[in-house]
Amino acid sequence: MIAVTTVHKAPPEVMEKARERAAFLGLPYCPRQPTFEAMENGDTEGFLVYGKRGPALWSAGHEHVFHTGTAKLRFLQMERGGSDRLCSLLPPEARTVLDCTFGEGKDSIVLSWYLGETGWVTALEKSAALWEIGQDGLAHFIDPDETVTAALRRVTLLRADFRDFLRHAADDAWDVIYFDTMFRRPVKREANNREAFRSGACYDRLDEAVLREAMRAARLRVIVKERPFSEVFRNGLFQEVHRRRGQTIAYGVIETGRNEP
């Protein structure tokens, strides 16, 4: 369980905002004590913390805040004429993408930057804490590079479970639908230092029923990021699985075959 609190010795207006956001998000509110450790109990995995800056997620001595992180490296690589593994899988005619698993938001931001002003990314996040951090960052984070800030503002983040959302989606609602579900056994866990983020993340699995709903709602293509030899790639729906020697992830591609504008 994630609980809501504030920074230490927060002013009254911050405490009031934290209480309001806790009620909106459906999370418990815990008055701040001198240390997080004094506030923990057996049910609490972390705290969504409000202060003068945007909300942050704290867990077991680690903190997760909104940042562009590795997305900036991917922009730089493409600006220098290199390719991005995910963006290179988008059909040339693609203009709209549904990212079903927002998480830290890196892929949504990169896709938005790559598509430019003529494209639009809609993202889904089931976790209340990660949705709160993400929507605040997309709305308020300012990058020194104006094109990055513009890419952030073009992402629409919805609080939704992708399974339920896709079940009610219209046919051919997006050009491309993308999944990057959380790995239960993370890559380079200690080096990546993502424990706070993992405490707030959801671990929903893909299955054939979800993929078929995505195939119905995607006009051009469904893309799935997973471990190279994941079972999800073995169901016969994927035309291609893009693996690279030495890489810990792979991208599976399902062509929906509906290319009419």
C-alpha positions, -999 to 999 in steps of 0.1 A, spaced: 0 0 0 11 35 -8 2 63 17 2 100 12 22 124 34 42 156 32 78 168 35 90 174 71 76 206 86 54 213 56 34 246 56 -4 243 61 -12 248 24 10 218 15 -6 196 42 -41 206 29 -31 198 -7 -18 164 4 -50 156 22 -70 166 -9 -49 146 -33 -51 115 -10 -89 117 -10 -89 121 -48 -65 93 -54 -82 69 -29 -50 66 -8 -46 69 30 -32 101 44 -5 99 71 5 130 91 43 135 87 66 124 115 103 132 117 113 101 98 96 78 73 107 48 92 86 59 122 55 60 99 59 26 83 38 -4 92 34 -38 78 10 -27 51 29 4 39 53 -1 9 60 36 4 49 72 6 37 97 -20 53 129 -6 41 164 -13 62 195 -9 68 227 -28 81 207 -57 62 180 -76 51 148 -58 78 122 -51 75 85 -42 97 74 -12 103 37 -3 130 20 17 155 49 15 150 55 -22 131 83 -40 113 84 -74 106 118 -90 96 128 -125 126 133 -148 134 128 -184 164 106 -176 175 82 -204 150 98 -228 174 127 -233 201 102 -244 178 87 -269 169 122 -283 206 130 -286 212 97 -304 185 104 -330 196 140 -334 230 127 -344 215 105 -370 213 73 -350 181 52 -346 160 44 -316 150 7 -313 114 15 -304 108 45 -327 123 25 -356 94 1 -353 67 27 -359 52 26 -394 60 57 -414 23 67 -415 18 63 -378 6 95 -360 -12 83 -329 2 59 -303 -14 44 -272 12 36 -246 -6 12 -223 21 12 -196 33 47 -188 54 39 -157 83 64 -156 71 79 -189 104 76 -209 89 57 -238 59 80 -240 81 111 -240 104 96 -267 75 86 -289 60 120 -286 93 137 -294 98 114 -324 63 119 -338 66 157 -335 38 183 -337 18 161 -361 16 132 -337 -1 125 -304 6 100 -276 -20 88 -251 -7 69 -221 -23 48 -194 -12 42 -159 -30 21 -133 -9 30 -103 -24 60 -85 11 71 -72 28 68 -106 -1 85 -124 0 114 -99 38 119 -104 35 115 -142 6 139 -148 23 165 -126 55 162 -145 40 162 -180 21 194 -171 48 213 -152 83 199 -160 104 224 -181 134 211 -200 161 234 -213 153 220 -247 120 235 -258 113 206 -281 115 182 -251 91 204 -231 67 205 -261 69 167 -264 59 164 -227 29 186 -232 17 165 -261 13 133 -240 -21 127 -225 -19 105 -194 -50 87 -182 -54 68 -150 -66 34 -163 -61 -3 -163 -51 -12 -198 -72 -44 -197 -104 -26 -190 -95 4 -212 -89 -17 -243 -121 -37 -238 -141 -5 -243 -119 10 -270 -132 16 -304 -119 -3 -334 -88 13 -351 -87 40 -324 -49 44 -326 -24 37 -352 0 19 -328 -5 3 -294 25 -3 -272 31 -24 -241 61 -24 -217 48 -43 -186 70 -44 -155 96 -71 -153 92 -92 -122 129 -99 -123 143 -65 -132 174 -60 -154 204 -49 -134 182 -42 -103 210 -28 -80 226 -6 -107 193 9 -119 183 20 -84 146 20 -91 133 5 -58 110 35 -50 95 33 -85 90 -5 -82 72 0 -49 44 19 -67 43 0 -99 17 -25 -111 27 -59 -123 -1 -68 -147 6 -96 -172 -1 -97 -209 -21 -126 -223 -37 -134 -256 -70 -118 -247 -54 -85 -241 -33 -87 -272 -64 -94 -293 -82 -64 -279 -51 -43 -288 -51 -58 -323 -87 -47 -327 -80 -12 -314 -47 -6 -334 -50 3 -370 -15 -6 -380 6 -24 -354 9 -36 -318 44 -35 -302 54 -54 -271 87 -49 -251 97 -79 -231 126 -102 -223 140 -118 -254 127 -153 -246 94 -143 -229 65 -166 -231 43 -138 -244 62 -141 -278 52 -178 -282 15 -175 -288 17 -172 -326 3 -137 -329 37 -120 -335 51 -117 -370 85 -105 -358 105 -105 -326 134 -81 -328 163 -94 -306 199 -82 -305 229 -100 -293 239 -88 -258 206 -69 -253 184 -78 -224 151 -67 -240 133 -75 -273 104 -60 -292 76 -81 -306 55 -68 -335 20 -77 -345 8 -64 -378 -29 -57 -378 -31 -53 -416 -55 -24 -417 -36 3 -435 -66 24 -449 -64 60 -437 
